[in-house]
Each structure stands twice: as structure tokens, then as C-alpha cells.
Amino acid sequence: MIFSKAGFGGAVADFEAAVVAQDAKRSGKAFVRLQETFGQAKEADLLDGGPRLAAVLEQVPPGPRAVVAVLVGACVERGADAGCCAPGVRAGLRAALEAAAAFAEAWAATGGGPFPVPDAGEPGEEIVERTGFDAAVGWWTLPQWEMAAVALLNHRAVRAGTGGEREELLRLLTDVEQASGRQFRSLGHALRVLDDEPLVALHRTSGTGYALRFFGIGDNFQLHTLLADALIGGGHVKGHAPSPQEVAVCRETPGQVDTVGSFDLTAPDGGRLWNEGAPADIPVVDGVRLLVLDEPSYRRSWPAGRFFPGMRGDVILERALEPEETERWFAHVSPAKELTG
């Protein structure tokens, strides 16, 4: 058996050739080498290897396929072309979600009980007998597919390319989470990230309104800080403005910085929108997400930063609304509801 050159680049070439030839013995050895050599891989090999591995993902057996997908995601994190890698990872994620949903259904139909927690090995014989091999592997490897998919969804071009498929992936994920009681929070948030999304923010105390646009926001903690910078830091409304450092880590600077809340985020019906949620939770009114900014009801602090450290995000103030426009938007708004419990 003749192997290509040493290192990750050689391992990629051997694995690619073996998978295409359906040579299980050779692909198994190359699979081990992929994992052993990745840590010392040169940049050129990572840039070349990510798309090549993604292109053969569909031909890799279900178990190792998820590990290869993680390697693809790691290549993307180190500079490989996310757009080229996305189709293979997205198809694998969809298949894993469908299999995990089938696993949840079969698990319930064969007696239920606590769902098994995947470990570093493979699903045991008893589990496979209850649910079938493909379904068990789908459940077992879903955390790895989550890692791979999130690495790619950090990129705006990949998110734009999902189109209507993103809703289907979210539906499948919701089915799995509801059936199993297990949450895949990173994947859920990543699939719900909005880009170039219009937002109307109404500041209740001052009676003013603002048209904004945002992209790449992973959660409402990040949105909160960037809104406060745009409106309070920009001198449009009064309140606590975040520091430049707090704002920077919410845009693209690595790290976290302690911050203090500036608003209560409120839905048009008066209900609270929690920082732990996502901008996709903000209701759409007349085709635009409508958010009310109330005075903070109590002091809250948290580490400002990004839910997805590799995802660049921002909130852009487009203009202050005219009084007549603001009044029309406020017509959709109810008083803030009292918190109970």
C-alpha cells in the first residue's frame, strides 16, 4: 500500500482517494491519519483540505462522516472557504437530524426512558437493536454535526446560502429537542441568526423611534449592548452607554468585558424579551421587527461579548423616525406587563 506525502495534506489525499475507490481498509487508515496530523497542519493544507473533505462527505460511512465534518469545520475556522464546504456539511446535518428524529420516535415506541447520552464511542448493541443502526448513529453523532455546522454558519455567506432550507433544519431540530428533551442551543441559535434585518426600536420614555438594521447577532445580550451603543452612545436617548471595549467585543474583537444593562427589551404586546433569547424572537409587525425599549426594571450585569466568537455582528442606526411615523408604530404597542413569580 502506497501512501501520499506525510502530514495532513497527504492524509487528505489518501482519504479522498480511498473513499472514492470505496477502499474501506485504506480509508480507515487515512481516517486515523487525518486526526493525528490535523494539529500540525500547514495553512495551505487546511485551505485545500477543507473543501476536498467536504466534497466526499456523502460517500463516507455514517459514523466517521461526522468526525470528518468536524475536521471540515475546523479547517473553515482556520481559513478554508466556507462556501465551498457548506453544501456537504449542510446535507450531512440534515441527514443526521432526520436520523435523530427517527431515533427519538423509535426510542419512544420501544419503551422510552431517559435518552442515552452519546460518548466518544459508538452506540451499543442494545441501543441499535431498539432503534436501528442509522437512527442510532444519527443521534450519537448529532453533537458533532452541531459543531461542524456552527463553524460554517459563522459565515454570513453560508447563512445566506441556506435559503428556505434553514426553516426545515430548524423544524427538524425542534422535533428532536421536543421528543428527547435535549437542547442543541448553539445549533438552534446559529440557524436563527438574521442578516440585513430591519428593526424599528421605540424608546418608550422619550416617545421616540428609530429605524435600524442588524446582522450576525447571536443572542439578545449582544443585541442589547449594540442597541445601547447606537442609541445611548449616539446621543439619541438618555441612559447607560456601554464603553468602547464593551461594544468592540460585541462586534468582532475577541474576548468579553463586563457590562451593565441599559434597557428592558419588550415585545409590542408588553411581554418581556429576555437577553438569553435571540433577535428572531422579536415579533414582526407590518413586515418589520418591532421592539420597545423600556427603562431597566432592575440592575443587570453580564459579560458583554458574542454568543458565537467567530461571528461578526453589528447594529446600524439608519435614521430617527419622524414623530408621525413614531406615533403610528406606538399604536401597535401595549404597556409593559408586570413580571410575576
BATILUM-102986 format. One record per residue (C-alpha): x, y, z. Coordinates in steps of 0.25 Angstrom, whole numbers, padded with zeros to 4 digits, always signed. Each point is the difference from the previous one (the first is absolute). Last residue first. Example, Ala and Ser with C-alpha at 12.3 -4.5 7.8 and 13.67 -1.06 7.14 Angstrom:
+0055-0004+0029 -0006-0014+0002 
//
This chain:
-0172+0139+0160 -0007+0012-0007 +0006+0011-0009 -0010+0011-0003 -0003+0002-0015 +0005+0012-0007 -0011+0008-0006 -0005-0004-0014 +0006+0004-0013 -0006+0000-0014 -0004+0015+0000 +0014+0003+0004 +0004-0003-0014 -0009+0010-0006 +0005+0010+0010 +0014-0002-0004 -0003+0002-0014 -0007+0014+0003 +0011+0004+0009 +0010-0003-0011 +0009-0012+0002 +0015+0001+0003 +0009-0005-0010 +0008-0012-0005 +0006-0005+0013 +0008-0012-0003 +0001-0012+0010 +0012-0009-0002 +0005-0014-0001 +0013-0008-0003 -0001-0015+0003 +0012-0008+0005 -0003+0003+0015 -0014-0005-0002 -0008+0004+0013 +0007+0013-0002 +0005+0009+0011 -0004+0008+0012 +0002-0007+0013 -0013+0002+0008 -0006+0010+0009 -0015+0003+0004 -0005+0011+0008 -0015+0000+0002 -0012+0005-0008 +0008+0005-0011 -0007+0012-0007 -0008-0005-0012 +0005-0003-0015 -0011-0005-0008 +0003-0009-0012 -0007-0002-0014 +0005-0009-0010 -0005+0005-0014 -0010-0006-0010 -0012+0008+0006 +0004-0005+0014 +0010-0012+0002 +0002-0004+0014 +0014+0000+0006 +0004-0015+0003 +0009+0000-0012 +0009+0010+0007 +0003-0012+0009 -0003-0004+0015 +0009+0000+0012 -0002+0015+0001 -0014-0002+0002 -0012+0006-0007 -0010+0005+0010 -0015+0000-0004 -0007+0014-0003 -0007-0004-0012 +0010+0007-0009 +0011-0008+0006 +0009+0006+0011 +0015+0001+0002 +0003+0006+0013 +0011+0010-0002 +0014+0004+0004 +0006-0013+0005 +0014+0001+0007 +0013-0005-0006 +0012-0009+0003 +0009-0002-0012 +0002-0013-0008 +0010-0005-0010 +0003+0002-0015 -0003+0012-0007 -0010-0001-0011 -0013+0007+0003 -0005-0003+0014 +0015+0000+0005 +0001+0014-0006 -0012+0006+0007 +0004-0004+0014 +0014+0006-0003 -0006+0013-0005 -0007+0001+0013 -0015-0003+0001 -0010+0012+0001 -0009+0001+0013 -0012+0008-0003 -0005+0012-0008 -0005-0001-0014 +0006+0005-0014 +0014+0003+0005 +0007-0011-0009 +0004-0007+0013 -0014-0001+0004 -0006-0004-0013 +0011-0008-0008 +0008-0004+0012 -0013-0005+0008 -0004-0007-0013 +0014-0007+0000 -0001-0004+0014 -0014-0006+0000 +0002-0007-0014 +0012-0008+0007 -0008-0004+0012 -0012-0002-0010 +0008-0012-0006 +0008-0004-0012 +0000+0013-0008 +0006-0001-0014 -0008+0011-0007 -0008+0013+0004 -0008+0011-0005 -0006+0012+0007 -0011+0009-0001 -0002+0008+0012 -0012+0005+0009 -0002+0011+0010 -0010+0001+0011 +0011+0004+0010 -0004-0011+0011 -0005-0010-0010 +0012-0001-0009 -0005-0007-0012 +0009-0009-0009 -0003-0003-0014 +0008-0011-0006 +0004-0004-0014 +0008-0013-0002 +0013+0000-0008 +0003-0013+0006 -0008-0009+0010 +0006-0011+0008 -0011-0011+0003 +0009-0011-0005 +0011+0004+0009 -0009+0001+0012 -0005-0014-0002 +0013-0006-0003 +0006+0006+0013 -0012-0004+0008 +0000-0015-0003 -0010-0003+0011 -0004-0013+0005 -0014-0003+0004 +0000-0012-0010 -0013+0002-0008 +0000+0015+0002 +0014+0001-0004 +0000-0009-0012 -0013+0007-0006 +0006+0013+0003 +0013-0004-0008 -0009-0005-0012 -0008+0013+0000 +0013+0008+0001 +0006-0008-0012 -0013+0003-0008 +0001+0015+0003 +0014+0000-0004 -0003-0007-0013 -0007+0013-0005 +0013+0007-0003 +0012-0007+0005 +0009+0008-0009 -0001+0013+0008 +0004-0007+0013 +0012-0005-0008 +0004+0014-0005 -0001+0005+0014 +0010-0009+0006 -0002-0005+0014 -0009-0010-0006 +0012-0008-0005 +0006-0003+0014 -0015-0001+0005 -0002-0012-0009 +0013-0007+0004 -0003+0001+0015 -0015-0004-0002 +0004-0012-0009 +0009-0005+0012 -0011+0001+0010 -0009-0007-0010 +0009-0012-0001 -0007-0010+0010 -0014+0004-0004 +0003-0002-0015 +0008-0013+0003 -0012-0005+0008 -0009+0003-0011 +0009-0007-0011 +0002-0012+0009 -0015-0003+0004 -0007+0005+0012 -0001-0011+0010 +0010-0010-0005 +0010+0012-0002 -0002+0004+0014 +0003-0014+0005 +0012-0002-0008 +0007+0013+0005 +0000+0013-0007 +0015+0003-0004 +0011+0006+0008 +0003+0014+0005 -0013+0001+0007 -0014+0003-0004 -0010+0002+0012 -0011-0011-0001 -0014+0006+0001 -0007-0003+0013 -0012-0010-0001 -0008-0003-0012 -0005-0015-0001 +0002-0003-0015 -0009+0010-0006 +0006+0012+0007 +0014-0005-0004 -0005-0002-0015 -0005+0014-0001 +0012+0007+0007 +0009-0008-0010 -0008+0004-0012 +0002+0014+0004 +0015-0002+0002 +0000-0006-0014 -0007+0012-0006 +0010+0009+0007 +0012-0008-0004 -0005+0000-0015 -0002+0015+0001 +0014+0002+0006 +0006-0008-0010 -0006+0008-0011 +0004+0013+0006 +0015-0005+0002 +0001-0004-0015 -0007+0013-0005 +0009+0009+0010 +0014-0003-0004 +0001+0008-0012 -0007+0012+0007 +0009-0001+0012 +0013+0001-0008 +0011-0005+0010 +0006+0011+0009 +0003-0007+0014 -0015+0000+0004 -0003-0006-0013 +0010-0011+0002 -0006-0003+0014 -0014-0001-0007 +0006-0010-0010 +0006-0008+0012 -0013+0000+0007 -0006-0006-0013 +0010-0011-0001 -0004-0004+0014 -0015+0000-0004 +0003-0009-0012 +0008-0010+0009 -0013-0006+0004 -0009+0002-0012 +0010-0007-0010 +0007+0011-0009 -0006+0002-0014 -0008+0012+0004 +0012+0006+0006 +0008+0000-0013 -0001+0014-0004 +0001+0005+0014 +0014-0007+0001 +0005+0007-0012 -0006+0014+0004 +0007-0001+0014 +0013-0006-0005 +0005+0012-0010 -0001+0011+0011 +0005-0010+0011 +0012-0005-0009 +0004+0015-0003 -0001+0004+0015 +0010-0012+0004 -0006-0011+0008 +0006-0003+0014 -0013-0002+0007 -0006-0007-0012 +0010-0011+0000 -0005-0011+0009 -0015+0002-0004 +0002-0001-0015 +0010-0011+0003 -0011-0008+0006 -0009+0002-0012 +0011-0004-0009 +0001-0014+0007 -0015-0001-0001 +0000+0004-0015 +0010-0010-0003 -0008-0011+0006 -0013+0004-0005 +0004+0002-0015 -0012+0006-0006 +0008+0006-0011 -0005+0014+0002 +0002-0002+0015 +0014-0005-0002 +0004+0011-0009 -0006+0011+0010 +0007-0007+0012 +0013-0001-0007 +0000+0015-0005 -0005+0005+0014 +0011-0008+0007 +0011+0006-0009 -0005+0014+0003 +0000-0003+0014 +0014-0005+0001 +0008-0010-0007 +0000-0001-0016 -0009-0010-0006 -0002-0014+0005 +0004-0013-0008 -0006-0013+0004 
//
